[in-house]
Structure formats: C-alpha cells, structure tokens
Amino acid sequence: MRYWLVMPAAGSGSRFGPGVRKQYAPLEGRTVIEWALAPFLADRRCAQLVVALARDDADWKTVAARLAASGASAVTSVEGGERRSDSVRRALASLAASASPSDWVLVHDAARPCLDPADLGRLLDRLGTHPVGGLLATRVSDTLKRTARIGGGADPPVTETVARSDLWRALTPQMFRFGPLCAALDGAQAAGRFPSDEAQALEWLGERPVLVEGDSMNLKITLAADLALAAAVLRARRA
C-alpha cells in the first residue's frame, strides 16, 4: 500500500494571536508543522507530502531547508487558496500526474503536532480495503449546549441540551481515494459550497465515510495556550 499526504497550511490562524503563524510556533525543539509532518516522513508507505502555503509565507523556506538536510526529499509545496478546501484541491492538482484515481490520499492539519503513529497505522489498516475511506475521530464526552445568539451578546442563553451519544469530534488525518476526493471538492466548489473538512465534501455526494477512533490527544493548536498541552503530550510520549 502507498498513499499521498496533503497538508493545508495557508490559513492565517487569527485566534492564535499576532506574530508567527501557529504552524511555525516553536514546540519542543521543532516547529508545530515539523511535528505534524513527522509521522508521515517516518512512514515508508507515504509516497510524497505536499504542503499548501499562503502566498506571503516567509517561514516555510527555513523549515524546508531543515527537512531537506535531514533527508526528507519527498516534501513539496504549492500555493494554497483562500479556504481549506481550495488549498487541498490545489495540492491534489499537483499530484495529478503521479497519483491514480484509486490511490489513497491522507489530509492532515498543519496545526496537529500530536498524531500518534499508532493511530496512523490503525487508520491505514482499517480503511485500506474500504471503497470510500474515512477519518480519525473521538467520541464527544462533554455535555453539549445549543444557543440562539440574541443581539450579538457575549453570553447567549441555552436553548437546548444536545444528546451526545452519537456525536464525534472529527480529527485528521482524513483518508480518501484520489479520484473521488477531487470530484467531491470540485462538485462542492461548482455548487458554491465550502466543506469544513474533506469528509463533508464526500458526504454531500451521498457517501458515508467511516469513523476510526483515535487518541483524544491528537489536538489542534488553536490558541497560544494549546502549545503547553501539546508540549506535555510530546514529552510524555518520549518518556
């Protein structure tokens, strides 16, 4: 089995705060994006890694040089788009001459530095013969509340408590076949729809991606404070 890895990294990450983009924030001796790429660089099944970057990204060159110096020759980059789905589609287009329609593509967030290689292996093993694909996910454990924001206030009232028994948090990587994923993203764009993840684009075509339970510590860096938790996870794994 082989697969291709696409990593959208063109977002601004406005909630992270001013200064460096969150994927380039220092984390345990590396940047966040280097940790995010690491499990795939170590996996011989990964044929190529494509990172979609913002046009004004001035930080990738330094990371790319470090990766090249370490022998990671299979990492390339493309200019991303305004939305996540645009960036993923441009990265897929760069693979069109190499990937066949039935090849697997994994999409992983640049801001997820704590993917456990065991979760990656389980995703590949569970979905390797599946006709559609799926994604890592975790069961929702918190009580969930729905609100109706009235007047734009900061403290909206609760309108209902949402049953959580069948709810999951979507993680990455998400794993789909090259041809259907391209078709799903093209169809969404043609309809003026912008999926929040790749699975949603497939769902809009009537497909039912599979959820593979993963580690809840596969966290996404959103706020600067998330770096401390990610560092603790990485240190615990090394220990």
Order of alpha helices (4+ residues) and beta strands (2+ residues): beta-beta-beta-alpha-beta-alpha-beta-alpha-beta-alpha-beta-beta-beta-beta-alpha-alpha-beta-alpha
